[in-house]
Amino acid sequence: MYWTLHDTTLVIWTAVAIAVVVVLITRYKIHPFLALILGSAVVGLGAGLGATKSISSFESGFGTTLGGVGILVALGTILGKLLADSGGADQVVDTIVGRAGPARLPWAMALIAMIIGIPLFFEVGVVLLIPVIFLVARRAQSSIVRVGIPALAGLSVMHGLVPPHPGPLIAINALHADLGQTLAFGLLVAIPTVIIAGPLYGIWIARFVSPAPPARLVAEFEGARARTATEAAGDGAPAEGEGEGEDQARTTTRPGFVLTLVTVLLPVVLMLGKAIADIVTDDKNNLVRKVFDSIGDPFVALLLAVLLALFTFGYLRGFSRTTVSDMVAGSLLPIAGIVFIIGAGGGFKQVLVAIGIGDAIGKAAAASGISALLLGWLIAVGIRLATGSATVATVTAAGLMAPLLAQLPGTNTALLALAIGSGSLFLSHVNDAGFWLVKEYFGMTVGETFKTWSAMETIISVVSIALILLLGVFV
């Protein structure tokens, strides 16, 4: 296959469209949802696809992506909200921290972050764990960096590499990767990555960076945790009654540690069970495989976990049906923007597929000799550095790599999805809201934030892609 002028034209218009998206987001502060729509129009019209075909391709990609990813994101968010509001996350924190000595606190914080990070968005996990990080560091008379970096590493790795987080789901949907396999490989990569970027790096960098968190925040968090502890002991405020004529007050209690783990890990176990069943037997008519294929489907697994959480994190805790319903409703409002970005990313991807960019990139990749895994990682890194958004980086990189798969039939799509997720975490800096969130909470200077948070994110990305490439040798 020879390179043609048409291939050059497609690459140029794709680069122009990506540049338009980046400039609109970074320079003009246009919401990514609108930026991706405009970028799709640029590449569709510029590459000669035509207005009608561009619109229909975008709409098709938008609907297909939301049908596959939007439902899962919503269910995962509901599970995370119930975990947080029920006190289940606090129970996990208190149990693990209570059993860890001062020397093991960084490792305990990494473990906590990985557990509660499974169903929670990164930003929610940070807000939830920041008070714990403050108090643990204060009571252990330890540096906030020493216990904070391991926690942030655990949250970030789960966010970028492990379904059902939006990033991995976007890549899985675009690449038609097997979710169970991606989950298994993601966990395999996540554990050593968290160890290196979390406790090991956190303990080392804490010797050189020791910021003083804002005293006002420390006092506020100590008071909040004290009130939470009082309520957990049985002195909480009564929840609202429900139903006509119901005035009886209710006292809520936190779920137990084991019950919390069972609820949070249920979808992971079910999806891994499906992957294992598919490996063990090739017979699709096997009864055991049929069962696991059904309950291990991501939609079913998350739905079962949410239904269980309604009881373990809701009704059994003493919350009324009205309160539980309000929790569910409250969890869906904040993710509207994310869901629409995901859908627009799917539309952008479909327009790229329609213009035939996959063939052009496939020729270039074959000529360069670069592996598909490394190419996906590099594209995600470039978009991440330019926009500061892991979601936009994943959406764009997955959209570019999806049509390329036809040219590289030997590529493992699960590993490619992880490589894109790995690249989307590279070097968080001043154009990333997470950078400023960590800086202000930890009371660090810009330079200190680069040495801790930005360096940690870079380590996560580099270590994880190295492990993914290593896995690619054997898979």
Residue, then its C-alpha position, 0 to 999 in steps of 0.5 A: m500500500y502506497w502513500t497518496l495525496h489523499d492520505t496526506t489530505l486526511v492527516i492534515w485535516t485530522a490534525v487541523a480538527i484536533a488543533v481546533v478542539v485544543v484551541l477552543i478548549t484551552r484558549y477560548k474556554i469552550h466546553p469540550f462538548l461543543a469543541l468536539i462537535l465543531g472539531s467533527a464538523v471541521v474534519g468532516l467538511g474539510a476531508g470532503l465527507g459532506a455536511t449530510k454524511s458528517i452529521s449522520s456519522f456524528e449522530s450515529g457515533f454519539g448514540t452508539t457511544l452513549g448506549g454503550v458507555g453512558i449507562l455504565v457511567a450512570l450506574g457506576t456513579i450511583l454506586g459511588k454516591l451511595l458508598a460515600d453518603s452511607g459512610g461506607a467509604d469512611q468505614v473502609v478508611d477507619t478500619i484500614v488506618g486503625r490497623a496500620g502503624p505509622a510505618r505502614l500508613p502510606w501503604a494503607m492509604a494507597l490500599i484505601a484509595m484503590i478500594i474506594g476508587i473503584p466506583l468513585f470518580f477521581e474528583v469525588g475520591v479526592v474530596l472524600l479522602i482529603p480530610v482523611i489525609f489531613l487527619v492521618a498526617r496530623r495524628a501520626q505527625s507525618s508529612i501530608v505528602r507522605v500519606g497523600i501521594p499514595a492516596l492520590a496515586g491509588l485514585s488516579v490509577m484506578h481512574g485511568l486504567v480500571p473499568p467502570h471508570p469513564g476513561p477505560l470504558i470510552a476506550i473499550n467501547a471505541l476499540h470494541a475491546d473485551l471488558g473482562q480482559t481489560l479489567a483483568f489486565g488493568l488490575l494486573v498493571a494497576i497494582p505495581t504502578v500504584i506501589i511505585a508511584g504511590p508509597l515508594y515515591g511518596i515516602w521518598i519525595a516527602r523528604f524534600v517537600s513538606p508543605a503546611p496545609p491551610a490551618r482553616l481547612v485542617a480545623e474544618f476537616e477535623g470538625a467534620r470528621a468528629r461530627t461523622a464519628t458522633e453520628a456513626a456512634g448512633d447520635g446522628a440526625p434522624a432521616e426524613g420520613e417517607g410515605e403519607g403519615e410516616d413521622q417516625a424518626r430514623t437513626t442511620t448507621r454506617p455499613g460494616f467493613v466486610l459488607t462494604l467490600v462485598t458491595v463495592l467489589l461485586p461488579v469487579v468479581l462478576m466481570l472477572g468471573k465472565a473473563i475467566a469462564d470465557i478462558v476456561t471453556d470455548d463452548k458458548n453453550n456451556l451452562v456455567r459460561k452462559v451464567f457468567d456471560s450474563i451476570g458478568d456483562p458490565f451492564v448487568a454486573l453494575l446493575l446488580a451492584v447498585l441494587l445491592a447497594l440500595f439495601t446495604f448502603g441505603y435501606l439497611r442503614g436506616f435511610s428512608r426510601t425518599t432519602v435513597s431516591d434523592m441520593v440516586a437523583g443527586s448522583l446523576l446531575p454532576i455527570a451530565g457534562i461528562v456524559f455529553i463529552i463522552g457522546a461527542g467524543g464518540g461522534f468525533k470518532q465516527v466522523l474520523v472512521a467515515i473519512g478513512i483516516g484509519d487507512a492513512i494512519g495505518k500506512a504511516a504506522a507500518a512505515s515507522g515500525i512503531s507498535a500500536l500500543l506505543l502509538g496510542w499512548l503517544i497520541a493520548v500523551g499529546i492531547r493530555l499535555a495540550t488540553g489537560s483533560a484525561t477524558v478528552a485525551t482518551v476520547t481523541a486517541a481512541g477515535l484515532m486508533a479505532p479505524l487503525l485496527a483494521q490495518l493491525p489485526g494482531t493488536n490486542t484491543a484490551l492492551l490498546a485501551l489500557a495504553i490510551g488510558s495510561g497516556s491520558l494520565f501523563l504530566s498533569h500541569v497548570n491546564d488541569a483542574g486536578f493540579w490546582l485542586v491538589k495544590e490548594y488542598f495541600g498548601m503547596t507552591v506551584g513548584e512543589t506541586f510539580k515535584t509531587w503531583s505532576a511527577m507522580e502522574t508522570i511516573i504512573s503513565v511511564v510505569s504503566i505503559a512499560l508494563i503494558l508493553l511487557l504484557g504485549v510481548f506475552v499476549 
